[in-house]
Amino acid sequence: MKSFFLALLKSRAGLFGFVLVVVFVLAALFAPYLGLPVPTRSNLVARMAPPTWTGLFSPGAHPFGTDELGRDILSRIVYGSRVTLTIATAAVVLGGIVGTLLGIVAGYYRGMVDRVLMRIVDIQLALPLMLLALLVIAALGPSTTNLVVVLALTSWLRYARIIRGQVLALREREFILSAHAIGAGTWRIMIKHLLPNVLTPALVVATLELARIIIMDAALSFLGLGVQPPNPSWGRMLADGRVYISTAWWIVTFPGLAILLTVLSVNLLGDWLRDYFDPKLRTMR
């Protein structure tokens, strides 16, 4: 653990991404204790008030201004991070579990099992993932649970492909052959010997998938198929504020920056984790 953080301190990009991720996570966890206004409370007197630091008249303390209903944008961004990060994390975990297990099964059994699972992956990858998500959400109806399931459905493919490749290489290693020789069962080999050795690449994939899922969540919310009002959502904030972009730029600018910084930080951290756990890439760096 000490060597991990020492290596992180030596990487500016990785450290920057790590710090931003920690800031967003802490803000999401402790949002109720930050003394922010209620994110769903309207105040038409302060409707479309500019940020207080611009020097323009702004009734009340609104560092990021207010939206078309007078709701505090900073509060809605912070509370929206709780919704976005919860959905994205749940989808990544669900997709990771399914994809990792299927990848282990495909790589270990090979043959017909491998061919069937990989053809399913190929077929789903051939479909535009956003179109698939739109169709499923439209059929099941917009809700948080359905959104998590749909995002996980678009996420398990990459885990399955990468973990399968890892297992194909691992199954011929000496410790797996030794486990076979002493009579270890199939599931014992897969769970006790293969799974711990593929958790590292699965973790790297998870960080990169988290960024993609945050963008997909924002896109679905922008289209009205994500988290439903009055719960704040970054994508929904962009959709509601797009008609005021010429008169109240802050309504869409700050939610857009929140999405940008979150995705950037997760990608930077994911790239660093990939380099850290891959000795070849670490040597090249």
C-alpha positions as CSV (number, residue, x, y, z in Angstrom):
1,M,0.0,0.0,0.0
2,K,2.9,2.4,0.8
3,S,4.5,1.7,-2.6
4,F,1.2,2.3,-4.3
5,F,0.8,5.8,-2.8
6,L,4.5,6.7,-3.4
7,A,4.1,5.8,-7.0
8,L,0.9,7.8,-7.2
9,L,2.7,10.9,-5.8
10,K,5.2,10.6,-8.6
11,S,2.5,10.9,-11.3
12,R,1.0,14.3,-11.7
13,A,-1.8,13.2,-13.9
14,G,-2.7,10.2,-11.6
15,L,-2.5,12.3,-8.5
16,F,-4.7,15.0,-10.0
17,G,-7.3,12.4,-11.0
18,F,-7.1,10.8,-7.6
19,V,-7.6,14.1,-5.7
20,L,-10.6,15.1,-7.9
21,V,-12.2,11.7,-7.5
22,V,-11.8,12.0,-3.7
23,V,-13.3,15.5,-3.7
24,F,-16.4,14.4,-5.7
25,V,-16.9,11.3,-3.6
26,L,-16.6,13.2,-0.3
27,A,-18.9,15.9,-1.6
28,A,-21.5,13.3,-2.5
29,L,-21.2,11.5,0.8
30,F,-21.4,14.5,3.0
31,A,-23.8,16.7,0.9
32,P,-26.4,16.9,3.7
33,Y,-23.8,18.3,6.1
34,L,-22.4,21.0,3.9
35,G,-25.1,23.5,4.7
36,L,-26.4,23.8,1.2
37,P,-29.9,24.9,0.3
38,V,-32.5,22.2,-0.4
39,P,-31.8,21.3,-4.1
40,T,-35.5,21.0,-5.0
41,R,-36.7,24.2,-3.3
42,S,-37.9,26.8,-5.7
43,N,-37.5,30.6,-5.2
44,L,-39.0,32.6,-8.0
45,V,-37.7,35.8,-6.5
46,A,-34.2,34.6,-7.2
47,R,-35.0,33.1,-10.6
48,M,-31.9,32.9,-12.9
49,A,-29.8,34.9,-10.5
50,P,-26.2,35.1,-11.7
51,P,-23.3,33.7,-9.6
52,T,-22.5,36.1,-6.7
53,W,-18.8,36.4,-7.7
54,T,-19.7,38.0,-11.0
55,G,-20.6,41.2,-9.2
56,L,-24.1,41.3,-10.7
57,F,-27.1,41.6,-8.5
58,S,-27.9,38.2,-7.0
59,P,-30.5,37.9,-4.2
60,G,-29.0,35.5,-1.6
61,A,-25.7,33.7,-1.6
62,H,-25.5,31.6,-4.8
63,P,-21.9,30.9,-5.8
64,F,-23.0,29.2,-9.0
65,G,-26.2,31.2,-9.5
66,T,-29.8,29.8,-9.7
67,D,-31.8,28.1,-12.4
68,E,-35.1,29.0,-14.1
69,L,-37.0,28.0,-11.0
70,G,-34.7,29.8,-8.5
71,R,-33.0,26.6,-7.3
72,D,-29.4,26.8,-6.2
73,I,-27.2,25.3,-8.9
74,L,-24.3,24.5,-6.5
75,S,-26.6,22.5,-4.3
76,R,-28.1,20.7,-7.3
77,I,-24.7,19.8,-8.6
78,V,-23.5,18.4,-5.3
79,Y,-26.7,16.4,-4.7
80,G,-26.7,15.4,-8.3
81,S,-23.3,13.9,-7.8
82,R,-24.8,11.6,-5.2
83,V,-27.3,10.3,-7.8
84,T,-24.8,10.1,-10.7
85,L,-22.0,8.4,-8.7
86,T,-24.4,6.0,-7.0
87,I,-25.9,4.9,-10.4
88,A,-22.5,4.7,-12.1
89,T,-20.9,2.7,-9.3
90,A,-23.8,0.3,-9.0
91,A,-23.8,-0.3,-12.8
92,V,-20.0,-0.8,-12.8
93,V,-20.1,-3.3,-10.0
94,L,-23.0,-5.2,-11.5
95,G,-21.5,-5.3,-15.0
96,G,-18.1,-6.1,-13.5
97,I,-19.4,-9.1,-11.6
98,V,-21.3,-10.5,-14.5
99,G,-18.6,-9.8,-17.1
100,T,-15.8,-11.2,-14.9
101,L,-17.6,-14.4,-14.1
102,L,-18.6,-15.0,-17.8
103,G,-15.1,-14.2,-18.9
104,I,-13.6,-16.7,-16.5
105,V,-16.1,-19.4,-17.7
106,A,-15.5,-18.7,-21.3
107,G,-11.7,-18.7,-21.0
108,Y,-11.6,-21.8,-18.8
109,Y,-14.0,-24.1,-20.6
110,R,-13.2,-22.8,-24.1
111,G,-14.9,-24.8,-26.9
112,M,-18.6,-24.4,-27.4
113,V,-19.1,-22.4,-24.2
114,D,-16.4,-19.9,-25.3
115,R,-17.8,-19.5,-28.8
116,V,-21.4,-19.0,-27.7
117,L,-20.5,-16.3,-25.1
118,M,-18.1,-14.5,-27.4
119,R,-20.6,-14.4,-30.2
120,I,-23.1,-12.9,-27.8
121,V,-20.5,-10.3,-27.0
122,D,-19.9,-9.7,-30.7
123,I,-23.6,-9.2,-31.5
124,Q,-24.1,-6.8,-28.6
125,L,-21.0,-4.8,-29.6
126,A,-22.3,-4.5,-33.1
127,L,-25.3,-2.7,-31.8
128,P,-25.0,1.0,-30.9
129,L,-24.9,0.9,-27.1
130,M,-26.8,4.1,-26.7
131,L,-29.6,2.9,-29.0
132,L,-29.8,-0.3,-27.0
133,A,-30.1,1.6,-23.8
134,L,-32.8,3.9,-25.3
135,L,-34.8,0.9,-26.4
136,V,-34.6,-0.9,-23.1
137,I,-35.4,2.2,-21.1
138,A,-38.3,3.0,-23.4
139,A,-39.7,-0.5,-23.0
140,L,-39.2,-0.8,-19.2
141,G,-39.8,2.9,-18.3
142,P,-37.4,5.4,-16.7
143,S,-36.4,4.6,-13.1
144,T,-33.2,4.4,-11.1
145,T,-33.3,0.6,-11.0
146,N,-33.9,0.2,-14.8
147,L,-31.2,2.7,-15.5
148,V,-28.6,0.7,-13.4
149,V,-29.6,-2.5,-15.2
150,V,-29.4,-0.9,-18.7
151,L,-26.0,0.7,-18.0
152,A,-24.7,-2.6,-16.6
153,L,-26.0,-4.4,-19.7
154,T,-23.7,-2.1,-21.8
155,S,-20.8,-2.6,-19.5
156,W,-20.2,-6.4,-19.0
157,L,-18.9,-6.9,-22.5
158,R,-15.5,-5.4,-22.0
159,Y,-15.0,-7.2,-18.8
160,A,-15.8,-10.5,-20.4
161,R,-13.5,-10.0,-23.4
162,I,-10.5,-8.9,-21.3
163,I,-10.9,-11.4,-18.5
164,R,-11.3,-14.2,-21.1
165,G,-8.0,-13.3,-22.6
166,Q,-6.3,-13.3,-19.1
167,V,-7.8,-16.7,-18.2
168,L,-6.7,-18.3,-21.5
169,A,-3.1,-17.4,-20.6
170,L,-3.5,-18.4,-16.9
171,R,-5.1,-21.8,-17.4
172,E,-1.8,-23.2,-18.8
173,R,0.3,-21.9,-16.0
174,E,2.0,-24.3,-13.5
175,F,-0.2,-23.5,-10.5
176,I,-3.4,-24.3,-12.5
177,L,-1.9,-27.5,-13.8
178,S,-0.9,-28.4,-10.2
179,A,-4.4,-27.7,-8.9
180,H,-5.7,-30.1,-11.6
181,A,-3.1,-32.7,-10.6
182,I,-4.2,-32.8,-7.0
183,G,-7.8,-33.2,-8.0
184,A,-9.2,-29.6,-7.4
185,G,-12.7,-29.2,-8.8
186,T,-13.5,-26.8,-11.6
187,W,-15.3,-24.2,-9.6
188,R,-12.6,-24.3,-6.9
189,I,-10.0,-23.6,-9.6
190,M,-12.0,-20.8,-11.1
191,I,-12.9,-19.0,-7.9
192,K,-9.8,-19.7,-5.7
193,H,-7.0,-19.6,-8.3
194,L,-8.2,-17.7,-11.4
195,L,-10.5,-15.0,-9.9
196,P,-7.8,-13.5,-7.6
197,N,-5.4,-13.3,-10.6
198,V,-7.9,-11.4,-12.8
199,L,-9.1,-8.8,-10.3
200,T,-6.4,-6.3,-11.2
201,P,-7.3,-6.0,-14.9
202,A,-10.9,-6.0,-13.8
203,L,-10.3,-3.1,-11.5
204,V,-8.6,-1.1,-14.4
205,V,-11.5,-1.8,-16.7
206,A,-13.9,-0.7,-13.9
207,T,-12.3,2.7,-13.7
208,L,-12.4,3.3,-17.4
209,E,-16.0,2.0,-17.6
210,L,-17.0,4.3,-14.8
211,A,-16.2,7.3,-16.9
212,R,-18.1,6.0,-19.9
213,I,-21.2,5.2,-17.8
214,I,-21.2,8.6,-16.2
215,I,-21.4,10.1,-19.7
216,M,-24.2,7.6,-20.7
217,D,-26.1,8.4,-17.6
218,A,-25.9,12.1,-18.3
219,A,-27.0,11.5,-22.0
220,L,-30.0,9.4,-20.9
221,S,-31.0,12.0,-18.3
222,F,-30.6,14.7,-20.9
223,L,-33.2,12.8,-23.1
224,G,-35.5,12.5,-20.1
225,L,-34.9,8.7,-19.7
226,G,-32.7,8.9,-16.6
227,V,-33.4,10.0,-13.1
228,Q,-36.8,11.7,-13.0
229,P,-37.6,15.1,-11.4
230,P,-37.6,16.5,-8.8
231,N,-34.3,14.6,-8.1
232,P,-31.4,16.6,-9.4
233,S,-29.3,15.0,-12.2
234,W,-26.5,16.6,-14.2
235,G,-27.9,15.5,-17.5
236,R,-31.3,16.8,-16.6
237,M,-29.8,20.1,-15.5
238,L,-28.2,20.5,-19.0
239,A,-31.5,19.7,-20.7
240,D,-33.5,22.2,-18.6
241,G,-31.0,24.9,-19.0
242,R,-30.2,24.6,-22.7
243,V,-32.9,27.1,-23.7
244,Y,-31.4,29.7,-21.4
245,I,-27.8,29.3,-22.6
246,S,-27.7,32.8,-24.2
247,T,-29.3,34.6,-21.2
248,A,-28.2,32.5,-18.2
249,W,-25.0,30.7,-19.2
250,W,-24.3,29.5,-15.7
251,I,-27.3,27.1,-15.7
252,V,-25.6,24.7,-18.2
253,T,-21.9,25.7,-17.7
254,F,-21.4,24.4,-14.2
255,P,-23.2,21.1,-14.6
256,G,-21.3,20.6,-17.8
257,L,-18.0,21.3,-16.0
258,A,-19.0,18.8,-13.2
259,I,-19.4,16.1,-15.9
260,L,-16.2,17.1,-17.6
261,L,-14.1,17.1,-14.4
262,T,-15.5,13.9,-13.1
263,V,-14.9,12.0,-16.3
264,L,-11.5,13.5,-16.7
265,S,-10.4,12.6,-13.2
266,V,-11.7,9.0,-13.5
267,N,-9.9,8.6,-16.9
268,L,-6.6,10.0,-15.5
269,L,-6.8,7.7,-12.5
270,G,-7.7,4.7,-14.7
271,D,-4.8,5.4,-17.1
272,W,-2.4,5.6,-14.1
273,L,-3.8,2.3,-12.6
274,R,-3.3,0.6,-16.0
275,D,0.3,1.8,-16.1
276,Y,0.9,0.9,-12.5
277,F,-0.3,-2.7,-12.7
278,D,1.3,-3.3,-16.1
279,P,5.1,-3.6,-15.6
280,K,5.8,-3.1,-19.3
281,L,3.9,0.2,-19.5
282,R,5.4,1.3,-16.2
283,T,8.9,0.7,-17.6
284,M,8.1,2.7,-20.7
285,R,6.9,5.6,-18.7
